[in-house]
Amino acid sequence: MSATRMMILGAVRLMQPVHGYDVRRELLSWGADKWANVQPGSIYHGLRKLTEEEMLRAVGTDQVGGRPARTSYEITAKGEAEFETLLRDQWWNVALPTDPFFAAFSFVDALPREEASAALRNRARVLRATVDGLRASLESRWISELKPTHVAWMFELSIIRSEGEIDWCERIADLIDSGVSYLPDSLRESPEFRDYLDGSSNIQR
């Protein structure tokens, strides 16, 4: 939620006075729903909540034809302080991204080895296609002429992270195919763990 708050405050700060609809459209145009987990449905709720907390203030409402009334927002001094606090917290602290793949990979020994390695190689192929798309975007006029320079830097970071995961996926798939044990000798030789394995016939050793 802190990332969503920061993104909403930052967008209002950048575009003020601005309608909530335009805040939502802007954040989604950045792809913030994908890389910052800003859920589209949470943006209007966040605007209302931040207004209740006096981080934002409503400065006008207008209505065009039969469309719903639209409220314009500005950031307050309290909101500026909150934005700067959240911004610096994200800049100076490192938080590992939450990835459901980690949860699945913790049960790698529950899959047949052939399936585990095939899934990793498929993951590498999907990531490689993503990298190709990002590189194409970087070379396009859309990035080089129509976006701030730091947007290209963000794309570069995404590419580097994905390339690292591609290498890891292919290396681990090779290890799994080679038959390397999922367990160190100290665990395989432990009587307690051997009893556990004997009762868990689905575990791939």
N, C-alpha and C positions, 0 to 999 in steps of 0.2 A: 504493500500500500504506500510505503514511503516514496517509491519510484513514481507511482501514479500521481501522488500529491506534488512531487517536484515537477513532473512533466506538465501538469495542468497549470501550476503557478508560473512555470517558465513560459508556457505558450501564451498565457494571458499577459504576462509582462512584456513579451515580444510584440504582441499584436494589439494591445489595448487602445481604446475600448473595443471589445470583441464579443460577438454573440457566442453562446455556448455551442451552437451548431458549427461555427467556424473553428472553435477550439477542437472539437471532435474531428472535423474533416482534416485539419492540419496535422494532428497527431497521427491519424490513420495514414495520411499521405507520407509520413515519415517511416511508416512500418513499425510504430512503437508498440502495436499489439503483438508483434512477433519478437522483437529483441528486448523490449522493456516490460513485457507482460502487462501492458496497459489494456485492459479489457474495454471494448467499445461501450458496453453498457454501464461501466463504472465512471465514465467521464462526466455525465450529467449529474450523477449522484455526488461525485467529488466536487463539482462546482457548487452544488447546494451546501454540502458539508463545509467547504472552505468559506463560503459566505456566512454560514451560521457561526463559524469560528472567528469571523472578522478578518480573515486572511484576504478575502476578496470583498468587493462591494458592488452591488448592482447599481448601474448608473443610468439605466433607461430601459424601457420596454417598447417595442414597436410591433406592428402587425401589418402584413401586406395581404390584401385580399382575404381569402378564406383560410389562409395558413395560420397555424398556431402562433400565438404571441411569442416573440423572442426577446430575451433579456440580454443586455450588454453588461460586461464585467470589466472592472479595473482591479489591479492589485493594490493592497493597502500597505502602509509601512510595516505592519505586523506580518503581512504576507511576504514582503521583501525579505524580512529577517528570517522567516521560516524557509523561504526558497534558498537563501544563502547557506543556512545551516544544513539543509538536506543536500545541497549541491556539494559542499565541501566534505560532507560525510561520505558521499559516493566517490569523490576524487581521492581522498586520503586513506580510505579503508578498502581492503580487498575482500570481496565476498565471492566464494565459488558459486557458479551458476547451478541452479537446481536442474538436474537432468534425470528423468525417469529411467533412462537407459542404465544408469548406475544401479538402480534397484533391480532391474532385470539381470544385469551382468553379475550381480552378487549370487545368482543361482545358475551360473554357467554350467555347473556340474550336473544340473538336472536335465540338460538337453543332450541328445546324441551329439557326439563330436562333429559329425558331418554337418549337422544342422547349425551348430554354433559357428563353425568356420564359414559356412555359406552365408549366414546372416551377417557376419562381420564384413565379408567381402561385398555383400550387397549394400551395407551401410557405407562402405568406402565409395562405391559407385555413385550412390545418391549424393554423397557429400562432394564428390568430384564434379557432378553435374551442377551442383549449387555454386561451387567455385568458378566454374566456367561462366555461369550467369553473372556472378559478381564481377568477374574480369571484363565481361562484355559491357556491363554497366559503367565500369571505371573508364573504359575507352570511348564511351559515348558522349555526345554533346550534352545530354541530360545531366551528367555529372560534371563535366569539365567546364560548362558555361552557365548552367542553370541552377546549380546548387552551391552552397558555401563550401570552401575548401575542406573544412573538417568532416564533411559528409564522405568525401573520398577517403580520408584517413580512417573513418569508421569501417568502410568497406574493406580497406586493406587489413584491418585487424581481424575482421570476420574471415577473410581469406586465409590469413596465417593460422588462426585457430583451427579452421577446417582442415587445412593441409596437415597440421600436426595430428589431428584425429584420423585422417586417412592413413597416414604412415603407421599409426598405432594399430588400427584395425587390421591392416594387412600383415603386420608383424605378429600380432597375437593369433590371427587365423593360421599363419604358418606354424606357429608353436603348437596350436591345438591339433593341426593335421599331422604334425610330427609325433604325436602321442605323448608329449611332455605331461608329467603328472600334475594334477591340480593341487596335490598335497605335498608339503615338504616331508622328508624322511622322518623327521621327529614326530610328525602327526601320524604317518602311516604305520609307524612301529609302536605307537602308544596303544596299550591294551584297551583303554577306555574308548579311544576313537575307533579302534578296530571293531569293537562290539557295536558301536553306532553304525559303522559302515555295513556290517553284516545284516543289520536290521533295516537298511535303506537300500534296497536293491535298485532303485532308480538313479542313484548317484553315479555319475560318470567319473571314475577315478583318473 
